[in-house]
Amino acid sequence: MRHRLHAITLATCLGLSVASPCQADSVTKLNVFLANSAQNFSFEALVSFAVLGIKVKPLGNTQQVLTTFVMPITETIYGPSKFTALGTAPYAGGSIGSGLWIERNAGLGNGNPRITLANFRTDYHTKQVLADATIAGQKTVQRMPIYTFNVARPMAQEPNELGMPSLDEELNQLRMTPEGIALFVRGLNLPPFIGTIMRSMQFGTLNQSVILLPRLPPANDAPYVAP
């Protein structure tokens, strides 16, 4: 019920229509609003990165504020939803055009191993965060599941500090998927036992916020292409 309410609230507050059940998935642009997704890495993750020589840098639309990486939310995806009996409803969102450069100082002398994660999507049906994943020099794997998550605070409408209508949500317990672990171990040339440790790690939180004010200029929603 809480998920259903958050989906309906988002559609209502943005003034979006609910499509008929026979319609396929459709995308509604949010890049014109002040909508952001902020990834906050956990202390556990930050310490592990430091020990392993891993550095994370912003790419594309992403902006770094200390240890938080802020990405504009550029779209909402509508389709058949298990959260509502009204036909179709928003069940996923995306930060297209945003990315993270993740590099490890492995001391190999022939260039550091690195991976790129870009064009993040949050799927509330599967409770997964997906991204286009690229190991340096290799082909991009689109929409790879990177994290699973828990909805700690469902999307709710409340005024912000300026009294403007806004939506806020927190996703926590970010845990890396088997695909994500394999990507990090192979792409960053990590010892295999690190993959076992990563299975029990929590990587932080995602905080989604939508303020119903125009973003000027609109966020670039062209997919980020890894170099």
C-alpha positions in Angstrom: 0.0 0.0 0.0 2.8 2.4 0.9 4.5 1.9 -2.5 1.2 2.3 -4.3 0.6 5.6 -2.5 4.1 6.9 -3.4 3.5 6.1 -7.0 0.1 7.8 -7.2 1.4 10.8 -5.2 4.2 11.3 -7.6 1.8 11.2 -10.6 -0.7 13.5 -8.9 1.8 16.1 -7.7 3.5 16.4 -11.1 0.1 16.7 -12.8 0.7 13.6 -14.9 -2.0 11.5 -16.3 -2.4 7.7 -15.7 -2.4 5.8 -18.9 -4.8 3.1 -19.9 -4.0 -0.6 -19.0 -3.4 -1.5 -22.7 -0.6 1.0 -23.1 3.0 0.0 -23.1 5.7 1.5 -20.9 6.1 5.3 -21.5 8.6 7.8 -20.3 7.8 11.2 -18.7 10.6 13.7 -18.7 11.5 15.2 -15.3 14.7 17.0 -16.3 12.8 20.3 -16.3 12.2 20.0 -12.6 14.5 20.4 -9.6 14.5 16.6 -9.1 17.7 14.9 -7.7 18.9 11.6 -6.5 21.7 11.7 -4.0 23.9 8.6 -3.4 25.5 8.7 0.0 28.2 6.0 0.4 28.2 4.4 3.9 31.2 4.7 6.2 31.8 1.0 5.7 32.0 1.5 1.9 34.3 4.6 2.2 36.7 2.8 4.5 36.8 -0.2 2.2 37.4 2.1 -0.8 40.3 3.8 1.0 41.9 0.4 2.0 41.7 -0.9 -1.5 42.8 2.3 -3.2 39.5 2.9 -4.9 38.5 6.4 -5.9 35.1 7.6 -7.2 34.7 10.6 -9.4 31.6 12.3 -10.9 30.8 12.1 -14.6 28.3 13.8 -16.9 25.5 15.5 -14.9 26.8 14.1 -11.5 28.0 16.6 -8.9 30.0 15.6 -5.9 29.4 17.2 -2.5 31.9 15.7 -0.1 31.1 12.0 -0.1 27.7 12.5 -1.7 27.1 12.2 -5.5 24.0 14.1 -6.7 22.4 13.2 -10.0 19.4 14.9 -11.6 16.4 12.7 -12.0 15.6 13.0 -15.7 12.6 10.6 -16.2 9.8 8.6 -14.7 8.8 5.3 -16.3 5.1 4.4 -16.5 3.7 0.9 -17.2 1.7 -1.9 -15.7 2.3 -1.6 -12.0 1.7 -3.9 -9.1 1.3 -0.9 -6.9 -2.0 0.3 -8.2 -5.3 -1.1 -9.6 -5.7 2.0 -11.8 -4.0 0.6 -14.8 -0.5 2.0 -15.4 1.5 4.0 -12.9 5.1 5.1 -12.3 7.2 2.2 -11.3 10.7 3.3 -12.1 12.9 6.4 -12.5 16.2 7.3 -14.1 19.1 9.7 -13.9 20.1 9.5 -17.5 23.3 11.4 -18.4 24.8 10.9 -15.0 27.8 8.6 -14.2 30.5 7.6 -11.8 34.1 6.9 -12.6 35.5 4.2 -10.3 39.2 3.6 -10.4 41.6 1.6 -8.3 45.3 2.4 -7.8 46.5 -1.1 -8.2 50.2 -0.3 -8.6 50.4 -2.3 -11.8 52.4 0.3 -13.7 50.3 -0.1 -16.9 47.3 2.0 -16.1 44.9 1.7 -13.2 41.9 -0.6 -13.7 38.6 1.3 -13.8 34.9 0.9 -14.4 32.2 3.4 -15.3 28.6 3.3 -14.1 26.2 5.5 -15.9 22.5 6.2 -16.7 21.2 5.0 -13.4 17.7 3.6 -13.1 15.7 2.7 -10.0 13.2 -0.1 -10.5 10.6 -0.3 -7.7 9.2 -3.6 -8.9 12.5 -5.5 -8.6 13.9 -3.1 -5.9 17.1 -2.8 -7.9 19.3 0.1 -9.0 20.6 -0.6 -12.6 23.3 1.2 -14.6 25.1 0.9 -17.8 28.4 -0.7 -16.7 31.7 -0.5 -18.6 35.0 -2.1 -17.7 37.8 0.1 -19.3 38.4 -1.1 -22.8 35.5 -3.4 -23.0 31.9 -3.3 -24.3 29.2 -1.6 -22.2 26.6 -3.8 -20.5 23.4 -1.9 -20.4 21.0 -1.9 -17.4 23.1 -4.1 -15.3 21.7 -4.6 -11.8 24.2 -3.0 -9.4 22.3 -2.7 -6.0 19.3 -4.0 -4.3 17.5 -1.6 -1.9 14.9 -1.2 0.8 12.4 1.6 0.9 13.1 3.3 4.2 10.8 6.2 3.7 8.3 6.1 0.8 7.8 9.1 -1.5 5.7 11.6 0.4 4.5 15.1 -0.4 5.5 17.8 2.0 6.5 21.5 1.8 10.2 22.2 1.7 11.9 24.9 3.8 10.6 27.6 1.5 7.0 26.3 1.7 7.1 24.9 -1.9 5.4 21.6 -2.7 8.1 18.8 -2.8 8.5 15.1 -2.7 11.0 13.2 -0.7 12.0 9.5 -0.4 14.9 7.5 1.2 16.1 4.1 -0.1 18.6 2.4 2.2 20.4 -0.9 2.7 22.1 -0.7 -0.7 23.6 -4.1 -1.2 25.6 -5.1 -4.3 24.1 -7.7 -6.6 26.1 -10.7 -7.7 26.4 -9.0 -11.1 27.7 -5.8 -9.4 30.2 -7.8 -7.3 31.5 -9.6 -10.3 31.9 -6.3 -12.1 33.9 -4.7 -9.3 36.1 -7.8 -8.7 36.9 -8.2 -12.4 36.9 -4.6 -13.5 39.0 -3.3 -10.6 41.3 -6.4 -10.4 40.3 -7.1 -6.8 41.4 -10.3 -5.0 38.5 -12.9 -5.2 38.0 -12.9 -1.4 36.9 -9.3 -1.5 33.9 -10.4 -3.5 32.9 -12.6 -0.5 33.2 -9.6 1.8 31.2 -7.4 -0.5 28.1 -9.7 -0.2 27.5 -8.6 3.4 28.3 -4.9 2.9 25.8 -2.1 2.9 26.9 0.6 0.5 24.8 3.5 1.7 21.6 5.2 0.8 19.8 7.0 -2.1 17.8 10.1 -1.3 15.3 11.2 -3.9 13.8 14.7 -3.9 11.5 16.5 -6.3 10.8 20.2 -5.9 8.1 21.5 -8.2 10.2 24.3 -9.6 11.7 24.6 -13.0 15.4 23.6 -13.5 17.1 26.2 -15.6 18.5 25.1 -17.9 16.9 21.6 -18.0 19.3 18.8 -17.1 20.9 17.1 -20.1 19.1 13.8 -20.5 21.2 12.3 -23.3 22.7 9.0 -22.2 26.2 9.2 -20.9 28.6 7.1 -23.1 31.7 5.8 -21.3 35.0 6.8 -22.9 
